[in-house]
């Protein structure tokens, strides 16, 4: 049995997480604390003369000061195409020593030194506070550990919980890099049936009831703004999924880089209106409470057992290049992950931790929420432009598709993330029967590139990476679905619309609907 976590980040009146130590991999179980790291606390204790630690003298760090300029809350004009040049800015300055007494700084002498493997304490505390505000994990002994983003977070979770020969569950179509991480560690990904929203709990239950052999180690899921489908699982379905997995004692790794890119619901034609700035906190003191109440329930907030490892990241809400993320899980798991960090990444880079922390502490929890509200507004508008564009080019009769394209294509307006997912009925393709659905998908992909637009074929995201089983003849009334992933996050509006039109033209030609 594990030495249970000593910290209580959550409400101490809440029960502790279940003992789930039996889920740890042999690798995780054999990790020992680095003896050098155990001596570290003495090396930085001002009462002790340290001749023990191999820490270079901060005076020799060739960095006096780092300065960054960033927008200031409430960001009302930062993204306004006309007024943005006058948007108020603030300066974030991190010095070598001089801010040591300033709780809003991690001075460079500390940030650039070897440090605690779960992250710099001021940043870690900030993240814990944020986690409390947003998710209220319903058990007492949860903890956090900083990562180099969710890519590394998943690698760490796989090492913590799986061994070669194990399996995990994943949405039928999922983030291909995640599957590659598992595959390289000898871990098989088994797809779970989804619809355009996400996992179907009844299918999951049936799949597990019929399971033969050792159960999968965890469900890897991207429940919000899923990559690639753009689907967001409702709170109701999350509760059902949690219940099923709890029944079979299976853990959940929720990979949530898009959690805060949740949008207002889609209203056709809304893209005609420029997005209006949200009220300030002074104008609407309930602003943040309302914002947080609009967020779909996370698995972490449902996690009475302590069976969820939540992967969070600044990549999509600040910048991918921060390479900064964190894991929230029960303390015994965090302690094992800390042992892993000690001998792998040690900690995320000091540059990143100190600059991001200084910015966050200048913004404050409220300023950060203001930033997220601002992103919601921006992404809602981009999504509106995209879905209105689909209506324009795929639904309306046009010169290139006199009857429109709705007989072959289907989509669901995403409510989070960066992606939209187009579903095509391959049986409507003139070459169906001669070509397999996979070959049709490849032909469309190549024709689109030839026509000047890139969409990613859905089969590239299949969890099992086996090609669609071509030996099975589809029943006549069963549509054979092929998918393409697009994003509305990357290019300016005019390019987005141009891309949609080019793809619609490709589809019209491919499906023989151009006359
Ligand atoms: N997880 C998912 C589902 C993603 O879509 C991405 C980025 O595309 C990542 C993780 C990578 O996240 P990070 O930059 O935090 O490593």
Boltz pocket constraint, residues with backbone or C-beta under 6 A from the ligand:
constraints:
  - pocket:
      binder: B
      contacts: [[A, 148], [A, 149], [A, 150], [A, 151], [A, 152], [A, 175], [A, 222], [A, 227], [A, 255], [A, 257], [A, 312], [A, 313], [A, 314], [A, 315], [A, 320], [A, 324], [A, 325]]
      max_distance: 6.0
